[in-house]
């Protein structure tokens, strides 16, 4: 969908976010196999095909999108997906819309939009001032999380 190439600063965020993401998912999913993939260069449909996940996600050919980081949690042959979309500018409505469409299409267990700059004033007003949390919902009882990356802690604020 988006043809925007990540900036060098955005690419530099992937490794520390990947490390945090792995630890976060392992802590949240004890006893499960957790893998994290930097998939920003490959369509998710191609990734699923190469990883032999086609049978577990029969609609994978529709996944003609490029997510930045993908977490796969496996337990007893069942898979959960977690998306992280990384931005190196204040999170804005376009970023939200991008991840919202990706999440509606693929239906991950969790989707997180992260930037070291936090939310733009406009997005902050929508979510925090006007409490339009429905703008984050991609499935019933599943909403995207907006987070600020703290490079000093190597973690996020949700």
C-alpha positions in Angstrom: 0.0 0.0 0.0 2.4 2.6 1.1 5.4 3.1 -1.2 7.3 5.3 1.3 10.7 4.0 2.0 11.9 4.2 5.6 14.3 7.0 6.4 17.8 6.1 7.8 16.6 7.3 11.2 13.6 5.0 11.0 15.7 2.1 10.0 18.0 2.7 12.9 15.0 2.3 15.2 14.2 -1.2 14.0 17.0 -3.1 15.9 16.4 -1.6 19.4 12.6 -1.9 18.9 13.0 -5.5 17.7 14.9 -6.3 20.9 12.3 -4.7 23.1 9.5 -6.4 21.0 11.0 -9.8 21.5 11.3 -9.4 25.3 7.8 -7.9 25.5 6.2 -10.7 23.6 8.1 -13.4 25.5 7.0 -11.9 28.9 3.4 -11.6 27.7 3.3 -15.2 26.2 5.2 -17.4 28.6 5.6 -21.0 27.4 5.1 -20.0 23.8 7.5 -19.8 20.9 8.0 -16.2 20.0 9.8 -14.9 16.8 10.3 -11.4 15.6 10.9 -10.5 12.0 11.9 -7.3 10.3 9.6 -7.6 7.2 9.6 -4.0 6.0 11.2 -5.0 2.7 8.9 -7.9 1.8 5.1 -8.2 1.3 3.5 -10.1 4.1 1.9 -12.5 1.6 5.4 -13.5 0.3 6.7 -13.9 3.8 3.8 -16.2 4.8 4.4 -18.2 1.6 8.1 -18.6 2.3 7.6 -19.5 6.0 5.0 -22.2 5.2 2.3 -20.4 7.1 -0.2 -20.6 4.2 -2.4 -23.3 5.8 -2.7 -21.3 9.0 -3.6 -18.1 7.2 -5.7 -19.2 4.2 -6.3 -15.5 3.1 -2.6 -14.8 3.1 -2.6 -13.9 -0.7 -4.5 -10.7 0.3 -1.6 -9.6 2.6 -0.1 -7.4 -0.1 1.3 -5.0 2.6 4.6 -4.3 4.2 4.6 -4.1 8.0 7.8 -3.0 9.7 8.1 -5.6 12.5 6.1 -8.8 12.8 5.8 -10.9 15.9 4.6 -14.4 15.6 3.6 -16.2 18.8 3.0 -20.0 18.4 1.5 -22.4 20.9 0.3 -25.9 20.2 0.3 -25.2 16.4 -1.8 -22.0 16.7 -0.4 -18.7 15.7 -1.0 -15.1 16.9 0.4 -12.1 15.0 1.5 -8.8 16.4 2.4 -5.8 14.2 4.7 -2.9 14.9 4.7 0.0 12.6 7.6 2.4 13.2 7.7 6.1 12.3 10.4 8.7 12.8 8.1 11.6 13.0 5.2 12.5 15.2 2.4 10.0 14.8 -0.3 11.4 12.6 -3.6 10.5 11.1 -2.0 9.1 7.9 0.1 6.7 10.0 -3.0 5.7 12.0 -4.9 5.1 8.8 -2.1 2.9 7.4 -1.9 0.6 10.4 -5.7 0.6 10.8 -6.1 -0.8 7.2 -3.3 -3.3 7.7 -4.9 -4.5 10.9 -8.4 -4.7 9.5 -7.0 -6.8 6.6 -4.8 -9.2 8.6 -6.5 -9.1 12.0 -3.4 -9.4 14.2 -3.8 -10.0 17.9 -2.1 -6.7 18.6 -1.0 -3.7 16.5 1.3 -1.0 17.9 2.2 2.3 16.2 5.5 3.7 17.6 7.5 6.9 17.2 10.2 8.5 19.4 8.3 11.8 18.8 4.9 10.6 20.2 1.6 11.8 18.9 1.1 14.9 16.7 -1.1 17.5 18.3 -4.0 16.6 16.0 -3.8 12.9 16.8 -3.3 13.6 20.5 -6.5 15.8 20.4 -8.5 13.1 18.7 -7.5 10.4 21.1 -7.0 12.2 24.4 -9.0 15.4 24.3 -12.0 14.1 22.4 -11.7 10.5 23.6 -12.3 9.1 20.1 -10.8 5.7 21.0 -13.1 4.2 18.4 -10.6 5.5 15.8 -8.1 2.9 17.0 -10.5 -0.1 16.8 -9.9 -2.5 14.0 -12.0 -5.4 15.3 -14.5 -5.7 18.2 -12.4 -5.6 21.4 -9.2 -5.0 19.5 -7.6 -1.6 19.2 -4.3 -0.3 18.0 -1.9 1.0 20.6 -0.1 4.3 20.1 3.3 4.5 21.8 6.3 6.8 22.3 9.7 5.2 22.0 12.2 6.0 24.7 15.6 5.5 23.3 17.2 5.8 26.7 15.2 3.0 28.3 15.0 1.0 25.0 11.2 0.7 25.6 7.9 2.3 24.9 5.4 4.4 26.7 1.8 3.2 25.8 
